[in-house]
């Protein structure tokens, strides 16, 4: 199992939307997988 440091997670934001790239080729040994968590405000 691979552990990703919180400081290595990129956070992207637009009005009403926040996304975090939890796993990507820059912070992981996996080069073909990206996992993104997305939070939307109600009504967006």
N, C-alpha and C positions, 0 to 999 in steps of 0.2 A: 504494500500500500504506500502511496506517495502522499506526503503532507505538504501543503502549500502554505507559506507564511502569509499572514493577513496583509502585510506590507507589499506583497507581490501581486495583490488582486487589484486590477484596474477598475475604477469606477467612472462611468460615463453618465452625464445627466443632461436632460432637456426639461423644459417646463412640464411637470406632472409625471415624468418618467425617470427612473434611476435604474441603470443596469450595471451589473458587476460581472466581469469576465473571471469566473472562478478558476477556470483551467484553460490555458492556451499554450501555444508553442513557445512563448517567452518565459513562462514560469513552470514548465513541466517537461519531462522527457518525452511525453507523448506529442508527436508532431502533427497528428492528423485529427485531433479531437479538440473541440472548444465547448465548454459548458458555461452558459451565461444565465444569471439570475436576474429577472426583470420585475420591478415593482411599478405599478401604475396607480395614480391617484384616481379616485372615483370620477367618472365623467370624462376622462381623457380618451 
